[in-house]
């Protein structure tokens, strides 16, 4: 009877994913190293120190594009307290303008655990995001024949097109996870999206075209994050609820097409805030499945990077070895 209840909980969570979603409005650093949600903490069980996680992510943007990502997340321990992580995503975007697909930005990080006690762990991470293209994919013309060869907005790009540096730290116990981090874009991208090129007759609605923010050779502002998560851990399954505020502390900048001078964009700083819910089921010490959903309550006014989401669903399989 108890086993049936476990499976019923998982089915209900999976169904909930169809309804709710969360938008992590950063560029992925909130799941790197020490900042990752739902981290294992069990001093009584000899946890495997290496893992491979395969996940499927689907999110609807604040406009029409739908983003789907298949992500491979591998973590390997060099020593008991030192580990490296690599995330390799394959991203697919479909919307009114076009369909795009390709490798997403690769994340590399190294995490050092500085305190390992019976009651808590304290760890720190440094890492980088490596672009896989210049964020200037062109329209294929499949959806809008007259648009063939025109640059697409950032919502359709599979890469942010910039090299980023990331750092963060976390405190984790059996019940709580507190994490903070910072991400700094070191370079700009090469996006040349120009809404004027997409006006009728290329696309029938001028208002819709202009709803996409210009991101000409965008240099994103700096993000800082705080993750607060409460975990409920049991023998086979666990649940978590958390808050994820991310604040862009400096303005995004774009290049003026005529002068080549960079200008700072109003409305690009501020808070993106989400409440997250998750569940996991551990079949044994090696295998687990995870589900995540949530709800965004606040966002920045202007988002030229195209990262904002309305709904997100995540399913993941975790193998420890």
Buried (B, 14 or more C-beta within 10 A) or exposed (E): EEEEEBEEBBEEBBEBBEEBBBBBBBBBBBBBBBBBBBBBBEEEEEEEBEBBBBBEBBBBBBBEBBBBBBBEBBBEBEEEBEBBBBBBBBBBBBBBBBBBEBBBBBBBBBBBBEEEEEEBBBBBBBBBBEBBBBBBBBBBEEBBEBBEEBBBBBBBBBBBBBBBBBBBBBBBBEEBBBBBBBBBBEEBBBBBBBBEBBBEEBBEEEEBBEEBBBBBBBBBBBBBBBBBBEBEBEEEBBBBBBBBBBBBEBBBBBBEEEEEEBEEBEEBBBEBBBBBBBBBBBEEEEEBBBBBBBBBEEBBEBBBBBBBBBBBBBBBEBEBE
